[in-house]
Amino acid sequence: MIELEVNGKKYSGYTRVSVTKTMEALCGFFSFDSSNLQDLIDFPNKIGAECKIYIDGELALKGFITRAEPSYTKDRHIITVSGYDVTVDVRDSTMGNGSTFSSKQTITLKQIALEVMKQAGITNINVIDKANTKPFAGSDIVAAETGQTIFHFLEEYAQQRQVLVTTDNIGNLIFTRAGTSLLKEILNKNLNLPANIIRASGSYDNSRRFYKYIAKAQTNDSIPLLDDPIDVKTVTDTPHSESFDDEIRKSRTYYFNSNTDSNTQDAIDRAKWENNYRKSHSFTYMPVVSGFSAKFDKRIWQPNYLVKVVDNFFDLDTTLLITRVKYDYDIENGAITTLTLRDKDSFTQKLEKTKIEQKQRQGQALIDPSFKE
């Protein structure tokens, strides 16, 4: 069951509900459809109101109602209510170019986050650094560009420490490592246990991968755009750190600003992280399961957990990382959860070969042609 609570009052009995949580886009999203006449009267007056969403009795999201859309036909009235969790203000609020930390000898990610949020008037969100990230030198923090969002500013520096900027069920801003906890559950299809996967889809996509990744020094004021002529001497002479993906053709090169001194190990790590991130995202597995909670763990499915997967069709027998969870309910189909899973090392520098590369090298098919239900 999914319930929406506003001002201490819980609403349920909706005709359709969708709640999405992800570890890659910071804030979660929710949408409720109701044909209840009282809801039609109540909710247009609740735009901007704080709310809580409970899934199977567990607090799953704390946020704001940002939109209400009433409508009617000759047969019924309906209202769609939607919104985001409280970190939406971090995702959407932009910065001026006056934010600087050069006067500080060292500064942590948490201190950076608290400072830029305070400047934007965001004082209702706690910041927790679960990864105990190494501090930066104040001179390493480049002033934000005017119009840059707080989230993207923080994400740039989190990536240098190979950590994620995400949130939890009560709306804290979290810096954390990926996949530190393993669920007891096994997602299975065609196993000697009752299959809990209703259906599944996958994607193999190398379109965002490159052969060479070049992290440029922050002292480099301009990075050539794709349509601009490239001064080869300038590119060669500017300090940079490189990482290579030898499974991609050599005609694909990706330059990006490392926002740090490229002579340091931090910049080398940043180039490796970008390479690994794009490599690991070339394979996506999306199973759909019944209900909202894991059977053996007795808690709702959540992003940033590891889970064992056995799927004969996709030839999977491995542990993957849950990066996105979408809870859906409607009267016709009941309660289902769609999970997005990627390689467990997607947000580290550890990944060596993706599943698609391993199979291609061995001359194997990506799926099992002999698979039978």
N, C-alpha and C positions, 0 to 999 in steps of 0.2 A: 504494500500500500504506500502511496505517496500523498503526503499531506502538506498543505501550505498554511503557515501560521502568520497572521498579521495582528499586531496589537494584542497578543495573547489568545486570539481566537483561531482555532484550527478549521480549515475548510477541506472537504474531501468530496467524493462522489462526482468527480469530473468525467467528462466524456472522452477526453484525451489529455495526456500529460507527457512532457518530454523534459528531461534534465540531462545536461551534458557537463562533464568535468574532464579537464585535460591538464597534463603537465607541460604542455608546449605553448599554450596561449594565455597563461595565468588564470584569468577568471572564468568561472563556470556560468552557464546559461540555463534558464528554465522558461517553460511555456505551458500554460494551463488553458484548456478549453472547458467552458461550463455553459450549460443551458438552464441553470438555476436562476429563476427570476430575481431572487434576492441578491445574487452575485452581480447581476446586471446593474442593480441599483447601487451596490456597495463599491465595486472596484474602480469605476471612473474617478471616485473621490480619493483613491488610495495611491495615485501616481506619486512616486518618490518615497513611499512608505517603506520602512524597514520590514523585512520578512525573514522567516526561517522555513526551510524545507526539510521534512522528515521522510526518510525512506525506510520502510519496515521498522518504524519506531526509532531509528537512529538519525540524529541530526546530521544532515548531509551537506547543507549549504546555508549560509547566512548572507543575505543580500538586500537588494532594493527592487521594488516594482518600478519599472521604467516605462511601461507601455500598457495601455488597455484598448482593445479594439472591439466595441460592440457592433453587432450586425443582426439582421433578421431576414427570414424568408416567410412565405405564407404558412409554412408548417411549424417553424420554431424560432426562438430567439437564442443567440449565443454570444458569449464574450470570450475573447482570448486575452489573457494576462501574461506578460512576460517581463523578464528582467535578468540581472546579473548578480554575482556575489559581490561583496563589498570592495574587493580589490579592483573593480572596474574603474575606480577613480585613479588608481596607479596606472592602469593600462591606457586610459584616455587622456589624462592630464599631461600637458606639454610644459617644456621648460624654456626659460630665457637663456641667453648666453653668458649670464653673470655668475653661474655656479662654478666656483673654483676651490680647490683644496690644496693649492701649492704652498700655502703657509704652514700646513701641517707636516710634521716629520713622517708620521705613519698614520694610516687610516684604514679601518676595516670596512668590509661590505655593509655590515649592519649600520655603521656610523654614516656611510654615504647615503644609504637608503633613508635613514631617519632625517638627515639634513635636507635632502631634496624633497622629501614628502612634506616636511615642515614648511619649506618655502612655498609649496603649492597649497598649503592649508589643510593637508591631510594629517589629522591627529588621532583618528579613531582606529588605526591599524597598528598592531604590534608587529615587530620584526624579530624573527628568530633565526639564528644561524646554526642549523643542525650539523653543518659540515665543518665547523671550526676553521674557516678559510684563513689562509695566510694574509696578513695585512699588506696593503699597498704603500708605497712611498707617496706622499702627498703630491709630489711633482709628476707622478705617473698618471694622475687623473686629469684628462683633457676636458676643458669646459664644454658643456653640452651645446649643440647647435640649437639656435632658436627654432622652436616648434618640434624638437625631438621629444618623444613621450618619455615619461619617467621609467616605464617598463623597459623600453628599448635601451635607455641609458644604463640602467642597472644590469640588464641582460648582457651587454657588451663586456662588463667587468666580471660578471659571474662566469662567463665563458672562459675568461683567462684563467680562472681557478677551477675549471671543469666542474662547475656546480650549476644547479638549476634555480631559477626564480619561479616559485610556485606558491600555492596556498593550501590551507587545510580546511576542515569542515566548519571552523568558526571564523574564517576570514583573516587569519594571521598571514603576513608575508613571510615566506620561508625560503631560506637558502639551504639546499640539501643536495646530497649525492643521489644518483639514480639507483633504484632497485636494491635497497639494502635489506628488504624483508621478503621472505618466501612464503606464499600461501600454502596451506596443507592440501588445497584442492588440486585435482587433475582435470584439465579440460581434455575431454576425450571423444573420439569418434571411431567406431569400429574396434573398440578395445574389449577385453573380457569383462569389463564392468559396464553397467548401464550407461549408454552414451548420453552426455549432458549438452552436447552441441546440437542445436536445432539445424543450423545451416552455417556456412562459412564462405568467405570470399578472400581473395588475396591479390596482391599487386607486386609485379617485378618491374622496376622503373629506374633506369640509369640516366634519365634526362637532366638531373641536377648534379651529376658527378663530373669531376674534372681529373685530368691526369696530374696537373701540377697546381698546388695551392701555395700562394706567395703572400705571407703576412708582411705588410710594409710598415716601416717605422713611423711613429706618430709625428716625427719631424718632417715627414713627407706631406706637404700641404695639399697635393692634388693627386688623386688616383685617376688614371685615364678611364673615361667612359668607353663603352663598347664601340661607339660611333666616332670617337676621337682618334686622331693619329697618335701613335705611341712613339715617344722618343726612346729608342732602344738603349742608348747610352745612359740616359737618366734612370731608366728602370733598372739597368744592370748595376749602376754605381750606388743607388740608394740602399742602405742597409735593409736586409730582409731575411726572413726565415722561410724555409720551404718544406713541403711534405708532398709525397708522390703516391698516386694510386695507379699501379702498373697494370691494372685490369682495364683501364680506359685509354683510348687512343691519344697519342701525344699532341694532337692538334687542339686539345682543350685545356686552357689555362685560366685560373681564377685568382685575380689580385684582390686583396682586401686590406683595410687599415686595421692593424693590430691594436691600436690605441695604447701601445707600450713601446719601450725601447727594444727594437728587433734584434739587438745583440744579446739579449738575455734569454735564459731558458724559458721564461714565461712566454715569449713570442714563439719559440719553437714549439712549445706545448700547444699554443693557440692554433698554429698551422696544422698540427697533428689532429687536434680536436675537430677542426672544421672538416678535414678529410674524413675522419672516422664518422662524424655526424652524418654527412651526406652519403657515405658508403652504406652505413647501417640502415638509413631510411630508404634504400632502394628496394627493400622487401617489407611488405606490410601484410599482416594476417588479421582478419576480422571475423571472429566467430560470434554467433548469436546464441545466447543461452536463455533458458526459461527463468523467470523471476528476477529479483534484484540482489539476492544474497548468495554467497558461496555456501554450499551445503555443509562442508566440514568445518569451515572457519566461523560459521554463524555470524557473519558480518557482511555488509553490503560490499559489492565489488568497488574497488577504488583504484585510481591511477597510482603509478609508481610502486607497484608490487610485482614481484616475480611470480610466475605460475608455470607449472609443468604442463606441456601440451603434447598430446598424442593424436595425430590426425593422419590416417593412412593415405587419403587422397593427396594431401600436400606433402606427404612423406616427411612429416614432422614428428620427432621424438626428442624434445629438447625443452629447455626452460627459456621462456620469453618474458619481456617486460611489458606490463600494461601501461600504455601511454595516454589512453583516452577511454572514457566510459560514458555510454549514452543509455539512460534508463527511459523506456517508453511504456506507456500504458494506453490502451484504448479498449472500448467495450467489445469489439470484435475479436481482437487478438490477445487480450489480457496483458500480463506483465512480461516484458522481455528486456534483456540487456545486451547491447552491442559493444563488444570490446575491440579496441585497436591495440595490437601487439607488435612489437619490434624486437630486434636482437637485444639481449640483456645488457650488452656493452655499448648500446647506442650513444650514450652520453659520456663515454670515456675515451681513452686512447688505446684500449686493449684489443679492439676487433682486428683480426688479421684477414680472414676471408669470409665473405658473406655466403649464405647458403646457395645463392644463384651462381656465384663464382666457383664454388666447390663442385657443383654438379656439372657446370659447363666444362671444367677441366677434366672431369671424369667421363664426359660424354653421356651423362645421364639426362633423362627427362626431368622437367621441373615438377611435374605431377605424375602420379602413378596411373598409367593408362589401364591397368588391370583392376583398378579400384571398383569394389561393388558394395552397395549399401547392405 
